[in-house]
Amino acid sequence: MSGPISIQPGETFTLNVGPQHPATHGVLRVKMEMDGEYIVQAETVLGYIHRMHELMGENRTYPQVLPNLSRLDYLGAMGYTHGHVLAVERAASIEVPERAEYIRVLMVELNRISSHLFWFGAFVMDLGGFTPLMYAIQDREHILDLMEAVTGSRLTYCYFRFGGLYNDVDDDFIGAVRAVIPRLRKSLKKYAALVTGNIIFRKRLEDIGPISAEMCRKYGATGPVARGSGIDFDVRKNEPYSMYPEFDFDVPVYHECDSLARYKVRMDEMEQSLRIIEQGLDKLPDGPIMPKKKPKLIKPPKGDYYQAVETARGSFGIRIVSDGSKNAYRFKLRSPTYSNMHLFDEACQGMMIMDALAMMGSLDLVIPEIDR
Amino acid sequence: MMKNIIKQALTDLFPSPGTVAEELGVETAEDEVAENGKKKKAKKKEDPPRVNGVLERDHAQYGYDIDVQLEPGELLAAVMIIDKAGFFIESITGVDWIKEKQLEVIYDFSRYDFDPCRVVVRTRTPRENPGIPTISKIFAGANWHERETHDFFGIKFEGHPHLVPLLLPEDADFHPLLKDFKP
């Protein structure tokens, strides 16, 4: 080595972020062309945890592929299995009892809160604040314990069945959920006081990482990313499925288009999910959790079926092309973070690298879900 | 209703002399009768004919509203209409119809507003030397979707700026979702 490296004015260098970088929360690699601290161009490199779930969906029967769906997004797995059971029920015309559908909504919303809580902790940690992660994980632990008691697993749930559920919830569970709601409300207030108003936190996010509504449309961004850009889009409202039309809840939308707006959307969404859970507990009807008549072997008639659901990260779509056999002919998974991540390459141009990493955190990435 | 507007726009785009609109009316009447009778009969009914490649679907049964079948050459014009109408791109994917020796490419578009209308655009290309024009110049988000479809099916998207493997290894020369793929 002969002396320090000097960079001439106007000269750029390539910086490799990842694939094992803590800020990317998984095996994601971004090749950045840098001019000093500023990003000239970025190229995302994917595929480090690609497992070809779509081929597995063709090789296995519909029930066999159900556990795969919860391996896509390990933080909000319930929403993804919900999409799959709804798609197959639509294709094979299976009726679902009302009680089962209510419990599904409860579970999906509980999972949405636990996913957002973990995101909140990790996001603040990205920005340099370690303590909120500990609070968030503690709250999330209460939810995971509740869900473990019913579903038997902590993250990769396989609780839904075609036509219903694996097992029913008992009074203990309902009581425990009722007890958790005020505790979470209190925590959300604590987070608002501790983090949302923090001046350092706000300076890192306000007016930083702009994503325009038009960019969202061109890239197909959904979920909190789109709602932080002033787009009032939530599959639960726009294309109602399951029992969501029965519930009274709001869709938080912010028009600032910056990283802080995306943060606020998720924090408000937790409050709305709590509202849905409260209503669901009040309305929970009695009855069976599996239909009386259900085909032993699921063979949807020939056709092309699509089902979209709102997961914690955005609009997740499943396409099943059936040829009438017990396996799907084509099994396509439309992952929300795939589209949300795609706009990063364009949006981060001209930003400073620390701001770009803060914006990446605000996109709420789960890499196994991008790579599938 | 956006559904009717976009259906009309796409129907008028490529008029073909083969189909007559009156046929469609007869078919829908039969459908209603079948639904009143037994549900099973309605399901077994064959699809109504497409008018210039456009078919309206029951959202509750299929999950989308408009189903458009196009030639690869007609794709860009149709996607431009969809873009102008304010749709966002959901996904692009392929299906390998090995018996018909064709590869199908499916484009999904949907809307952000409270007028739900999912448009599915389908186009087919021969299995040998498959090629389809890229739409990444209209929808920037199509870039990755097309790269993924190229990975899995080997479909060449002509004019794509950067058609290298995205999810598969960078030296991959196989296409795992082709039905004759052997690992």
Interface residues (C-beta under 8 A of the other chain):
Chain A: L46 G47 H50 M52 E54 L55 E58 A87 R90 S93 C216 R217 K218 Y219 G220 A221 A226 I231 D232 F233 K237 N238 E239 P301 G303 D304 Y305 Y306 Q307 A308 S315 G317 R319 V321 Y329 R330 K332 R334 Y338 S339 H342 L343 E346 D371 R372
Chain B: K43 K44 A60 Q61 Y62 G63 Y64 G86 F87 F88 I89 E90 S91 T93 V95 D96 I106 D108 S110 R111 Y112 D113 F114 P116 R118 V120 F139 A140 G141 N143 W144 F152 P165 L166 L167 L168 P169 P176 L177
